[in-house]
């Protein structure tokens, strides 16, 4: 049985979408952009989708392959993938009848960096 990592590897995000929330007060637009990404992560099913994509050997999963592991209907799975897509966390690639999803590792890195770039003040 292959061993999977508990961590999602992310690439260097290059220009970060938003500054660290710990570095200075955020502008309204920066806070809105960060909230959009973090809001999408606030659901257990969407977190499971991200973890499944991170563990996928080919780096992508067909939408049809989320239904059984998540125990959700196709419509509910599609809704969760839409929310993740609108937040920029996943990308879909239509191939015939099905859509294959993959992580946007740069977007994940940007969200991670927004929380961890600066030490907390004492």
Secondary structure, 3 states (H helix, E strand, C coil): CCCCCCCCCCCCCCCCCCCCCCCCCCCHHHHHHHHHHHHHCCCHHHHHHHHHHHHCCCCCEEHHHCHHHHCCCHHHHHHHHHHHHHCCCEEEEEECCEEEEEECHHHHHHHHHHHHCCCCCC
